Amino acid sequence: TSFFPNSLLISAASTSDVQDRLSALELRVQQQEDEITVLKAALADVLRRLAISEDHVATVRKSAPSKGQPGLREAISMSCITNGSAGSRKTSHSPSVPIARKETFSSAAKRHKDVIISQEGEYIKMFMRGRPITMFTELPPEKLKLEWVYGYRGRDCRANVYLLPTGEIVYFIASVVVLFNYEERTQRHYLGHTDCVKCLAVHPDKIRIATGQLAGVDKDGRPLQPHVRVWDSVSLMTLQVIGLGTFERGVGCLDFSKADSGTHLCVIDDSNEHMLTVWDWQKKSKVAEIKTTNEVVLAVAFHPTDKDTIITSGKSHIFFWTWNGNALTRKQGIFGKYEKPKFVQCLAFLGNGEVLTGDSGGILLIWSKTTVEGTAGKGSKGVYQISKQIKAHDGSVFTLCQMRNGMLLTGGGKDRKIILWDHDLTPEREIEVGKIITVIENVLHFASFGPGGEIHYVNICVSVSRFHPQIMRPKCVFQEPGHCADFHPSGTVVAIGTHSGRWFVLDAETRDLVSIHTDGNEQLSVMRYTVDGTLLAVGSHDNFIYLYTVTENGRKYSRYGKCTGHSSYITHLDWSPDNKYIMSNSGDYEILYWDIPAGCKLMRNRSECKDIDWITYTCVLGFQVFGVWPEGSDGTDINALIRSHNRKVIAVADDFCKVHLFQYPCSKAKAPSHKYSAHSSHVTNVSFTYNDSHLISTGGKDMSIIQWRLVEKVALPQNDIAVEMGTPKASMAVNESLVHPSTPVPLSQPFDEIATIESVTDGSPTSLVNNLEQTMEANEEQNEDQSEGSSLDPGEPNCEETSNETGEEQSESTIMDDQSENSPVS
């Protein structure tokens, strides 16, 4: 009688010990898988860095690699994939195809003149009475390389900041996906999208990334279809383009599956029905599709352990979808006795598989799935119900992050707090930061991003017309939007014009207010100091240009006069070198000239001004720049223009998300230009830095600031021309060198508050060999040197896509000067 109970106790103890050992083994296997994932990502990153190192140490006299020993750059391509098809590529030996121009200048000319421009923009051919006359129009030798992108889209997006095993933080702004390495102060850029990027998801292998974009329209009015691009975060190669012709308006949110190692991708579009689609993304096949709701959908996620469950949430709802491989069925979350929130904004999963949601009321809700048949007052089997409610924040819960150690991070909006919760969801510690959009896991270090008043700062920067060598830092934030600004030539003060007609003068070093004035009650659109800083011109939307004398090194201002004569608002103006004349443009496309010493009088005899070498050139209308206007322009297609200080090139900001680089002077119709894409909205302004080493462009609705580096092509002797890797038939005729050789740096610290980051990953590993093989194949089609292209529809998603306008600057990494000496080559 005593032996039987003892044997039961021994058996129970043995069973418990076995379960504990199994749990420990499972945890160890998971940790090893995580380590393997990190190692694979690190190895791929090392190969990428070695490839860059090869490029850095290569001499001008490159030689093609032998067939038996391919270079590292054949293994890892460093170019971003962009839209376009391989079939549209042009090699250096391809003949140009002339395009007949539609416009002629007189009825008599129609009988004998036809203008032909080559696609490369190298010459214009006219036919006079059937006889060809060729006039050469050259592209500028200078080009632009994308160097740094300032900004983060957090105003209407969530769950869009992730930490990669390489130590890079991935996020997006405009049409650029940024991979930012805080430790090394570097950025890399994925430039495959054709319009605003709206959402982002990371594959369980922590290498592949999916990003979705909105619909758009190119400069010819052709639609740019919304789609999802899956790409490699190490090589920046596009792996697949999904959903062309399927999604409407845009892609709102997406997520990779976890339980099947990321085989599937679920996507919610921005149509009225907010269609949920499930894709086998590697095969580009849609396996399921269903309408979700007419209300806003803010989040979608695969369950991490149940491959058949997908959760969506949004305005006053949370849906639990069961997927059987072909069809989706919906079960609605039951709030029961709990108040239904206005928005369920974010999702996370606890270690036991329960679903955690954060809502607009600052509440955390734990959803548990019933496992027994329903009884009176109880839910039915398989229905998700609320098992626990926790008040977490004052105001909305914007983001949730489940830590690998089982702890939870939550980010609030109104209270601006990040709270750390223990395993029992008891608050353990908290910090208060700026307005929170999302958080990423890194032990007890956090990274947070938010608008925090940046809109006014961006607006003030939109029209800054000069960068002074001593001043490279953000300026004050005002209660009213700023629309224009200019530095005094001494660099000691900066004048800023606002929407209300008031303008301020600030000390550029201390940011103290020096002076304040008001001219009219309408928006000020342009401010410009003379070259010696003794006069200031202020252009207003009330059609006047106000003149001020400036003394005490930019600290004292007295009204000098007013230029009256424009019939619309002032858009641009420039001074002559002797401070005597002003050239101005207006909203109704007038070009007027003003004699300042004669009492700000309008000059009727314009021949007196035709030979003036203006100290700046920002007017978009003028003889020296009329060639920048495309055929059929309505007058608003070009928003801003600036000539470089060395008078070699003109940078143009247009209404079609492009930055152009023309030769100066540009007085030939339909002049060729280098075109670059990175913005996803109209480009509002451009400005060269004081030494012409960089160009800064500002976006409108995308609220981005983009820093470009000027590089110049230097011709090589024909015998020294090297064949590019992966393009055996095309020879490289030029070599790019820096116009101003110096260590590339961002012009200001992009993120001052981000803590030092350690790489932490989870999820299932994916074979690096496959990634490298795909990269090697794609690299053969990727290395063609192009700076100009067209905004074609993304087309086929294979790794054979060629670079477009931004091919020159793709995947360019930059290093800040304060760490460049200690940073590895990247």
C-alpha positions in Angstrom: 0.0 0.0 0.0 2.9 2.4 0.6 4.8 1.5 -2.5 2.1 2.5 -5.0 1.8 6.1 -4.0 5.6 6.5 -3.9 5.8 5.2 -7.5 3.2 7.6 -8.6 5.1 10.5 -7.0 8.3 9.4 -8.7 6.5 9.1 -12.0 5.0 12.6 -11.6 8.3 14.0 -10.6 10.0 12.4 -13.7 7.3 13.8 -16.0 7.7 17.3 -14.6 11.4 17.0 -15.0 11.1 15.9 -18.6 8.7 18.8 -19.3 11.1 21.3 -17.8 14.0 19.9 -19.8 11.9 20.1 -23.0 11.0 23.7 -22.3 14.7 24.5 -21.7 15.7 22.8 -24.9 13.0 24.6 -26.9 14.2 27.9 -25.4 17.8 27.0 -26.3 16.9 26.0 -29.8 15.0 29.3 -30.3 18.0 31.3 -29.0 20.3 29.4 -31.3 18.0 30.2 -34.3 18.1 33.8 -33.3 21.9 33.8 -33.1 22.1 32.1 -36.6 19.8 34.8 -38.0 22.0 37.5 -36.6 25.2 35.8 -37.9 23.7 35.5 -41.4 22.7 39.1 -41.5 26.1 40.1 -40.1 27.9 38.0 -42.7 25.9 39.5 -45.5 26.6 43.0 -44.2 30.3 42.2 -44.0 30.3 41.2 -47.7 28.5 44.4 -48.5 31.1 46.5 -46.7 34.0 44.6 -48.3 32.4 45.4 -51.7 32.3 49.0 -50.8 35.9 48.9 -49.6 36.9 47.5 -53.0 35.3 50.5 -54.7 37.0 52.9 -52.3 40.5 51.5 -52.8 40.2 51.0 -56.5 42.3 53.3 -58.6 41.1 55.3 -61.6 42.6 52.7 -63.9 40.1 49.9 -63.2 40.4 46.6 -64.9 37.7 44.1 -65.5 37.8 41.0 -63.3 38.8 37.7 -64.8 36.1 35.2 -65.5 37.4 32.7 -62.9 37.7 35.3 -60.1 34.6 37.5 -59.9 34.9 40.5 -57.6 32.9 40.9 -54.4 30.7 43.5 -56.1 29.5 40.6 -58.3 28.4 38.9 -55.1 26.8 41.9 -53.4 25.4 44.7 -55.5 25.4 48.1 -54.0 22.9 49.7 -56.2 19.3 50.3 -55.2 16.7 48.8 -57.5 14.4 51.3 -59.1 11.3 51.2 -61.3 11.6 50.3 -64.9 12.2 47.2 -67.0 15.4 45.7 -68.2 14.3 46.1 -71.7 14.3 49.8 -71.5 18.1 50.0 -70.6 20.4 51.8 -73.0 24.0 50.8 -73.4 26.7 53.3 -74.3 26.9 52.1 -77.9 23.2 52.1 -78.6 22.1 54.5 -81.3 19.9 57.3 -80.3 16.4 57.5 -81.6 15.3 60.9 -82.7 11.9 62.2 -81.5 10.1 64.6 -83.8 9.0 67.8 -82.0 5.5 68.9 -82.4 5.9 72.6 -82.1 7.1 75.1 -84.7 7.6 78.8 -84.3 5.8 80.2 -87.3 3.5 79.1 -90.1 6.3 79.7 -92.6 8.7 77.6 -90.6 6.3 74.7 -90.7 7.1 74.2 -94.4 10.8 73.6 -94.0 11.8 73.2 -90.3 11.5 70.2 -88.1 13.4 70.0 -84.8 14.7 66.7 -83.6 16.1 66.1 -80.1 18.1 62.9 -79.3 16.9 60.9 -76.3 20.3 61.4 -74.7 19.8 65.2 -75.1 23.2 65.6 -76.8 22.1 67.6 -79.9 19.2 69.3 -81.6 18.8 68.7 -85.3 16.9 71.2 -87.4 16.0 70.8 -91.0 16.0 74.0 -93.1 14.5 73.4 -96.5 15.4 69.7 -96.1 19.0 70.4 -95.1 20.0 69.1 -91.6 21.6 71.6 -89.2 22.9 70.0 -86.0 23.3 72.1 -82.8 24.9 70.3 -79.8 23.4 70.7 -76.3 25.4 69.1 -73.6 24.4 67.7 -70.3 26.2 69.2 -67.3 29.3 67.2 -66.3 28.2 67.5 -62.7 25.7 65.0 -61.3 23.9 64.5 -58.0 24.3 61.6 -55.5 21.7 61.1 -52.8 23.6 61.5 -49.5 21.2 62.0 -46.6 17.5 62.1 -46.0 16.0 64.1 -43.2 12.6 63.3 -41.8 10.3 60.4 -40.8 6.7 59.8 -41.7 4.9 59.5 -38.4 1.9 61.8 -38.8 -0.3 59.1 -40.3 1.7 55.8 -40.1 2.4 53.4 -37.3 4.5 50.3 -36.8 7.0 51.6 -39.3 10.3 51.7 -37.4 12.4 48.5 -37.0 15.8 47.5 -35.8 17.8 45.2 -38.1 20.5 42.7 -37.0 23.1 45.0 -38.8 22.4 47.7 -36.2 20.5 49.8 -38.7 17.1 51.4 -38.1 14.8 51.1 -41.0 12.0 53.6 -41.7 10.7 55.7 -44.5 10.0 59.3 -45.6 8.6 60.4 -49.0 9.4 57.6 -51.5 12.7 56.7 -49.8 13.2 53.8 -47.3 16.1 54.8 -45.1 18.5 52.4 -43.3 20.1 54.5 -40.6 23.1 53.3 -38.6 23.3 55.4 -35.5 26.6 54.1 -34.3 28.4 54.9 -37.6 26.3 57.9 -38.6 25.5 56.4 -42.0 22.5 56.1 -44.2 21.7 53.7 -47.0 18.6 54.2 -49.2 16.2 51.9 -51.0 14.8 53.9 -53.9 12.5 51.5 -55.7 9.2 53.2 -55.0 7.6 55.6 -57.4 5.4 57.4 -54.8 4.8 57.8 -51.1 5.8 54.8 -49.0 3.0 54.1 -46.5 3.8 50.9 -44.6 6.7 48.5 -43.8 7.1 45.0 -42.5 10.2 42.9 -41.7 10.5 39.2 -42.7 11.2 36.8 -39.8 14.7 36.3 -41.2 15.3 40.0 -40.4 16.9 40.5 -43.9 14.0 40.8 -46.3 11.7 43.8 -46.1 8.3 44.6 -47.6 7.2 48.1 -48.2 3.9 49.4 -49.7 3.2 52.6 -51.5 0.3 54.9 -52.5 -1.0 55.4 -56.0 0.4 58.3 -57.9 0.5 60.1 -61.3 3.6 60.8 -63.3 4.3 64.0 -65.2 2.5 62.8 -68.3 -0.6 62.0 -66.4 -0.1 58.2 -66.4 -1.1 56.4 -63.3 1.5 54.9 -61.0 -0.2 51.8 -59.5 0.0 51.1 -55.8 2.0 48.0 -55.0 4.2 46.2 -52.5 7.9 45.7 -53.0 9.9 42.9 -51.2 13.6 43.6 -51.1 16.9 42.6 -49.5 18.0 45.0 -46.8 21.7 44.1 -47.3 22.0 44.3 -51.1 19.0 46.6 -51.6 17.9 44.4 -54.4 14.2 44.1 -55.2 13.1 40.5 -55.0 9.4 40.9 -55.9 6.8 43.5 -56.9 3.4 42.4 -55.8 -0.1 43.6 -56.4 0.1 45.7 -59.6 -3.4 46.2 -60.7 -4.8 44.7 -57.5 -4.7 47.4 -54.9 -6.7 50.6 -55.0 -5.5 54.0 -53.8 -2.6 52.6 -51.8 -1.3 50.0 -49.4 -2.3 50.8 -45.8 -0.7 48.0 -43.8 1.0 44.6 -44.3 2.7 41.8 -42.4 4.7 38.7 -43.0 3.6 35.3 -41.6 5.6 34.0 -38.7 4.5 30.4 -38.1 5.5 29.3 -41.6 8.8 31.2 -41.7 7.5 34.2 -43.7 6.1 32.3 -46.7 3.0 34.5 -46.9 2.3 38.2 -46.9 -1.0 39.8 -45.9 -2.0 43.2 -47.2 -4.7 45.7 -46.5 -5.3 48.3 -49.3 -6.9 51.8 -49.0 -10.0 51.1 -51.0 -13.5 51.7 -49.6 -13.8 48.0 -48.7 -10.2 47.8 -47.3 -9.6 44.5 -49.1 -7.5 41.9 -47.2 -5.3 39.8 -49.5 -3.0 37.0 -48.7 0.0 36.3 -51.0 2.6 33.7 -51.6 5.0 36.5 -52.2 7.8 34.4 -53.7 5.5 33.1 -56.4 3.6 36.4 -56.7 0.4 34.5 -56.4 -2.7 35.8 -54.5 -4.1 32.9 -52.5 -7.0 34.6 -50.7 -9.0 37.9 -50.9 -11.9 39.3 -48.9 -13.6 42.6 -48.0 -12.9 43.6 -44.4 -14.9 46.7 -43.5 -15.8 50.2 -44.8 -14.2 51.7 -41.7 -10.6 52.6 -41.4 -8.2 49.7 -40.9 -5.0 50.6 -39.0 -3.2 47.3 -38.3 -2.9 43.7 -39.6 -0.9 40.9 -38.3 -0.4 37.1 -38.6 -0.5 35.2 -35.4 3.0 34.2 -34.5 2.1 30.6 -33.6 -1.1 29.9 -35.4 -0.5 30.1 -39.1 -4.2 30.1 -39.8 -5.1 33.2 -37.9 -4.9 36.8 -39.1 -6.0 39.8 -37.0 -7.0 43.2 -38.3 -8.1 46.3 -36.2 -9.2 49.8 -36.8 -12.1 52.1 -36.2 -14.2 50.6 -33.4 -13.4 47.0 -34.4 -11.1 44.1 -34.2 -11.5 41.1 -36.5 -10.1 37.6 -36.2 -9.7 35.9 -39.5 -9.4 32.2 -40.0 -7.5 31.2 -43.2 -7.8 27.6 -44.5 -5.3 28.1 -47.3 -7.9 29.3 -49.9 -10.6 31.3 -48.1 -10.9 33.7 -45.2 -13.7 33.6 -42.6 -14.2 36.4 -40.1 -15.1 36.5 -36.4 -15.5 39.8 -34.7 -14.0 40.5 -31.3 -16.6 40.9 -28.6 -16.2 43.8 -26.3 -19.1 42.8 -24.1 -19.2 44.8 -20.9 -16.2 46.8 -21.9 -16.6 50.2 -23.6 -15.9 49.9 -27.3 -13.0 52.3 -28.2 -13.1 54.7 -31.0 -10.0 53.2 -32.6 -8.0 50.0 -31.9 -4.7 51.3 -33.1 -2.0 48.6 -32.5 -1.6 44.9 -31.9 0.9 42.6 -30.1 1.1 39.0 -29.0 1.9 37.7 -25.5 4.1 34.7 -24.9 1.1 32.5 -24.3 -0.5 33.4 -27.7 -3.0 35.9 -26.3 -3.7 39.0 -28.3 -2.9 42.4 -26.8 -4.4 45.6 -28.3 -3.9 49.3 -27.5 -6.7 51.8 -28.3 -7.5 55.5 -28.5 -8.7 55.5 -24.9 -5.3 54.6 -23.5 -6.5 51.1 -22.7 -4.7 47.7 -23.1 -7.0 44.8 -23.7 -6.0 41.1 -23.6 -8.0 38.9 -25.9 -8.3 35.2 -25.2 -9.8 32.5 -27.4 -12.4 30.3 -25.8 -11.7 26.6 -26.0 -15.0 25.1 -24.7 -18.5 25.0 -26.1 -20.6 28.0 -25.2 -23.0 28.0 -22.2 -25.5 30.5 -21.0 -23.8 33.8 -20.6 -20.6 32.5 -22.1 -19.1 32.8 -25.6 -19.0 30.0 -28.1 -15.9 27.9 -28.9 -13.2 29.7 -30.9 -14.5 33.2 -30.2 -12.0 35.8 -28.9 -13.2 37.7 -25.8 -11.6 40.2 -23.5 -10.0 38.6 -20.5 -8.3 41.6 -18.9 -8.4 45.4 -19.2 -5.6 47.7 -18.1 -5.5 51.5 -18.1 -2.1 52.3 -19.6 -1.9 55.9 -20.9 -3.6 59.2 -20.8 -4.8 59.4 -24.4 -4.1 57.0 -27.2 -1.8 53.9 -27.0 0.0 54.3 -30.3 2.4 51.4 -30.3 3.1 48.0 -28.5 6.4 46.1 -28.5 6.7 42.6 -27.0 10.2 42.0 -25.7 12.0 38.7 -26.1 12.3 38.4 -22.3 8.5 38.6 -22.1 8.3 42.2 -21.0 6.2 44.8 -22.8 6.8 48.3 -24.0 3.9 50.7 -24.7 4.0 54.1 -26.2 1.4 56.8 -25.6 0.6 59.9 -27.5 -0.9 62.5 -25.3 1.1 61.7 -22.2 4.3 61.2 -24.3 5.4 58.3 -22.2 7.1 54.9 -22.9 6.2 52.4 -20.2 7.9 49.1 -19.4 5.5 46.4 -18.2 6.6 43.1 -16.5 5.3 39.6 -17.3 2.1 40.2 -15.2 1.5 43.5 -17.1 2.4 45.6 -14.0 4.1 48.9 -14.9 7.8 48.7 -13.9 9.3 51.9 -15.1 8.5 54.7 -17.5 10.2 57.6 -19.3 8.6 60.8 -20.8 9.8 61.8 -24.3 8.5 63.7 -27.3 5.3 62.8 -29.1 5.6 59.0 -29.7 4.8 57.3 -33.0 6.5 54.0 -32.5 9.1 52.2 -30.4 11.7 49.5 -31.1 13.1 46.9 -28.8 16.7 47.2 -27.5 16.9 45.9 -23.9 16.2 49.1 -22.0 17.2 51.5 -24.7 14.5 53.1 -26.7 14.2 55.0 -30.0 11.3 57.3 -30.5 10.2 59.5 -33.4 7.5 62.1 -33.6 6.5 65.3 -35.4 7.0 67.5 -32.3 6.6 70.8 -34.1 8.8 69.8 -37.0 6.2 71.0 -39.5 6.9 74.7 -38.8 10.6 74.0 -38.8 10.3 72.4 -42.2 8.2 75.2 -43.5 10.9 77.7 -42.4 13.5 75.6 -44.2 11.4 75.3 -47.3 12.7 78.6 -48.8 16.1 79.1 -47.2 18.0 80.4 -50.1 21.5 80.2 -48.9 23.6 78.0 -46.5 26.3 79.9 -44.7 29.5 78.0 -43.8 29.2 78.9 -40.1 25.5 78.0 -39.7 24.4 74.5 -40.1 21.8 73.9 -37.4 18.0 74.1 -36.9 16.5 77.5 -36.2 13.7 78.7 -33.9 10.2 77.4 -34.1 7.4 80.0 -34.4 3.8 79.8 -33.7 3.0 80.8 -37.3 4.3 79.1 -40.4 7.4 80.5 -42.0 7.5 80.7 -45.8 10.8 82.3 -46.8 14.2 83.1 -45.3 17.7 84.4 -46.1 21.0 84.7 -44.3 22.7 88.0 -44.0 26.1 87.7 -45.9 28.0 87.9 -42.6 26.1 84.8 -41.3 25.4 86.5 -38.0 21.6 86.9 -38.5 18.8 85.3 -40.5 15.6 86.9 -41.7 12.4 84.8 -41.8 9.1 85.8 -43.4 5.8 84.3 -42.2 2.3 83.7 -43.4 0.9 86.8 -41.8 3.2 89.5 -43.3 5.4 89.6 -40.3 9.1 88.9 -40.6 11.7 88.3 -37.9 15.4 88.7 -37.7 17.2 86.2 -35.5 20.7 85.9 -34.1 22.0 82.8 -36.0 24.2 81.7 -33.1 21.9 82.3 -30.1 18.6 82.3 -31.9 17.6 85.4 -30.0 15.1 87.8 -31.6 17.0 90.8 -33.1 14.2 92.6 -34.9 10.6 92.2 -36.0 8.7 94.0 -38.8 5.4 93.8 -40.6 4.8 94.5 -44.3 1.1 94.2 -45.2 -1.1 91.4 -44.0 -0.5 88.7 -46.6 2.1 86.0 -47.0 5.7 86.9 -47.6 7.1 84.7 -50.4 10.8 85.8 -50.8 13.5 87.6 -48.9 16.9 88.5 -50.4 19.9 90.5 -49.0 22.3 92.3 -51.3 25.8 90.9 -51.7 27.2 93.4 -49.2 24.2 93.0 -46.8 23.3 96.7 -46.9 19.8 96.2 -48.4 17.0 93.7 -47.9 14.2 93.1 -50.4 11.0 91.5 -49.2 8.5 90.1 -51.7 4.9 89.8 -50.6 1.6 88.3 -51.8 0.2 91.8 -51.8 2.1 92.4 -55.1 4.8 94.7 -53.6 8.5 94.4 -53.0 9.5 96.2 -49.8 13.1 97.6 -49.5 15.0 98.1 -46.2 18.4 99.5 -45.5 20.5 97.3 -43.2 23.0 98.5 -40.7 24.9 97.3 -37.7 25.8 94.0 -39.4 22.2 93.0 -40.0 20.8 94.1 -36.7 19.0 97.4 -37.6 16.5 97.9 -40.4 14.9 101.0 -41.9 12.3 101.2 -44.6 13.9 102.5 -47.8 11.1 102.2 -50.4 8.6 100.0 -52.1 8.5 98.6 -55.7 5.0 98.9 -57.1 4.0 97.6 -60.5 3.4 93.8 -60.4 -0.2 92.7 -61.0 0.2 89.5 -59.0 2.1 88.2 -56.0 5.9 88.2 -56.0 7.4 84.7 -56.5 11.2 85.3 -57.0 13.7 88.1 -57.0 17.4 88.7 -57.5 19.9 91.5 -56.9 22.5 92.9 -59.2 26.2 92.9 -57.9 26.2 96.7 -57.5 22.9 96.8 -55.5 21.3 99.0 -58.1 18.8 96.7 -59.8 16.3 94.0 -59.0 14.9 91.3 -61.3 11.6 89.9 -60.1 8.9 87.3 -61.2 5.3 87.2 -60.2 2.4 84.8 -60.1 1.1 85.9 -63.5 4.5 85.2 -65.1 5.8 88.8 -65.4 9.5 89.6 -65.5 10.1 93.1 -64.3 13.3 95.1 -63.6 13.6 97.8 -60.9 16.0 100.7 -60.6 16.5 101.0 -56.8 18.7 104.3 -56.6 16.1 106.0 -58.8 13.4 105.5 -56.2 12.5 101.8 -56.8 11.2 102.7 -60.3 10.0 100.2 -62.8 12.5 100.1 -65.8 10.7 100.4 -69.1 13.9 100.0 -71.2 14.8 96.5 -70.5 17.8 96.5 -72.7 19.7 98.3 -69.9 19.4 95.1 -67.8 20.1 92.4 -70.4 23.8 92.1 -69.7 23.6 92.2 -65.9 25.3 89.3 -64.2 22.9 88.8 -61.3 24.6 88.0 -58.0 22.1 85.2 -57.5 19.8 83.6 -60.0 16.6 82.2 -58.5 14.0 83.7 -60.9 12.4 80.9 -62.8 11.6 83.2 -65.8 14.5 84.8 -67.7 16.5 84.5 -70.8 19.4 82.6 -69.2 17.0 79.9 -67.8 14.1 79.6 -70.3 15.5 76.2 -71.5 14.5 74.6 -68.2 10.8 74.8 -69.0 9.4 71.6 -70.5 7.1 71.6 -73.5 3.5 72.4 -72.7 4.2 73.9 -69.3 1.4 75.8 -67.6 3.7 78.1 -65.6 3.4 76.2 -62.4 5.5 73.1 -63.3 8.7 74.7 -62.0 8.5 75.8 -58.3 12.1 76.9 -57.7 15.4 77.3 -59.4 18.9 78.3 -58.3 22.2 78.8 -60.0 25.4 77.4 -58.3 27.8 79.9 -56.9 30.4 78.9 -59.5 27.9 79.7 -62.3 28.2 76.2 -63.8 24.9 74.5 -63.2 21.2 75.2 -62.4 19.2 73.1 -60.0 15.4 73.0 -60.6 12.6 71.9 -58.4 9.5 70.8 -60.3 5.9 69.8 -59.6 6.5 66.2 -60.5 8.7 65.1 -57.6 11.9 65.6 -59.6 15.1 67.5 -59.0 16.9 68.6 -62.3 20.4 69.6 -63.0 21.0 71.8 -66.1 24.0 73.6 -67.5 24.2 77.3 -67.0 23.3 79.4 -68.9 20.3 77.4 -70.1 19.0 79.4 -73.0 18.2 76.6 -75.5 14.6 75.4 -75.7 14.0 72.0 -74.2 17.5 71.7 -72.8 18.6 68.3 -71.5 19.0 67.7 -67.8 19.9 65.1 -65.2 16.7 64.1 -63.4 16.6 62.6 -59.9 13.8 61.1 -57.9 13.5 60.8 -54.1 10.6 63.1 -53.2 7.0 61.9 -53.4 5.4 65.3 -53.6 6.1 68.5 -55.5 9.6 69.8 -54.7 9.2 73.2 -53.2 12.7 74.5 -53.2 16.4 73.8 -53.9 19.5 75.5 -52.6 23.2 75.0 -53.0 25.5 75.1 -50.0 27.9 78.0 -49.8 30.7 76.0 -51.5 28.5 74.2 -54.0 29.5 70.8 -52.6 25.9 69.9 -51.8 22.4 70.7 -52.9 19.4 70.7 -50.5 15.9 70.0 -51.8 12.7 70.3 -49.8 9.4 68.4 -50.4 5.9 69.7 -50.0 3.4 67.3 -48.6 6.0 64.7 -48.0 7.7 67.1 -45.6 11.2 65.8 -46.3 14.6 67.5 -46.7 17.0 65.7 -48.9 20.8 66.3 -49.1 22.5 65.7 -52.5 26.2 65.6 -53.1 27.6 67.1 -56.3 30.0 64.8 -58.2 31.7 65.5 -61.6 32.4 63.1 -64.4 36.0 63.3 -65.5 36.9 61.8 -69.0 39.4 59.1 -69.1 41.8 58.2 -71.9 40.2 55.7 -74.3 42.8 53.0 -73.5 42.0 53.3 -69.8 38.3 52.8 -70.0 37.2 49.9 -67.8 34.4 47.5 -68.3 31.9 47.6 -65.5 31.1 44.5 -63.5 28.1 42.7 -64.9 28.0 44.8 -68.2 30.5 43.0 -70.4 29.5 44.8 -73.6 29.2 48.3 -72.3 32.3 50.3 -71.7 32.5 53.0 -69.1 33.6 56.2 -70.7 33.9 58.4 -67.6 34.9 58.2 -64.0 33.1 60.1 -61.3 34.9 62.2 -58.8 33.8 64.6 -56.1 33.5 68.2 -57.1 34.6 69.0 -53.6 36.5 66.0 -52.3 35.8 65.7 -48.6 34.3 63.2 -46.2 30.5 63.2 -46.9 28.6 64.3 -43.8 25.0 65.1 -43.0 24.6 68.9 -42.5 23.0 68.4 -39.1 22.6 65.7 -36.5 19.5 63.8 -37.8 18.5 62.1 -34.5 20.0 63.4 -31.3 17.8 61.5 -28.9 18.3 57.9 -30.1 20.1 55.8 -27.6 23.0 53.5 -28.5 21.6 50.4 -30.1 22.4 46.7 -29.8 21.2 44.3 -32.4 18.4 42.1 -31.1 16.5 39.8 -33.4 14.0 36.9 -33.3 12.3 34.7 -35.9 13.2 31.9 -38.1 16.5 31.9 -40.2 16.6 32.0 -44.0 19.4 30.7 -46.1 21.9 33.4 -46.9 23.1 31.4 -49.9 19.8 32.0 -51.7 20.0 35.7 -51.1 23.6 35.9 -52.4 22.7 33.9 -55.5 19.8 36.2 -56.2 22.0 39.2 -55.6 24.7 37.9 -58.0 22.2 37.3 -60.7 20.6 40.7 -60.2 23.9 42.5 -60.1 24.6 41.5 -63.7 21.8 43.7 -64.7 22.3 46.4 -62.1 25.6 48.1 -62.7 24.8 50.2 -65.7 25.7 53.8 -65.1 22.6 56.0 -65.5 21.6 59.3 -64.0 18.6 60.0 -66.1 15.4 58.0 -66.7 11.7 58.1 -67.0 9.0 57.4 -64.4 7.8 54.1 -65.9 5.3 51.8 -64.3 7.1 49.4 -62.0 6.4 46.5 -64.4 7.9 43.1 -63.8 9.4 42.6 -60.3 12.4 40.5 -61.2 15.9 41.4 -60.0 16.6 42.7 -63.5 15.2 46.2 -63.0 17.5 48.9 -64.0 18.3 52.1 -62.2 16.3 55.2 -63.0 16.9 58.9 -62.3 18.5 58.1 -58.9 20.8 55.4 -60.2 23.8 57.5 -59.5 23.0 57.9 -55.8 21.7 54.5 -54.9 22.8 52.8 -51.7 25.3 55.6 -51.0 26.5 55.5 -47.4 27.7 58.6 -45.6 29.8 59.1 -42.5 29.6 62.1 -40.2 32.9 63.9 -39.7 32.9 63.5 -36.0 33.2 59.7 -36.3 34.6 59.2 -39.8 38.1 58.5 -38.5 37.0 55.7 -36.2 34.2 54.2 -38.4 34.7 51.2 -40.6 34.3 51.6 -44.3 30.7 51.2 -45.2 
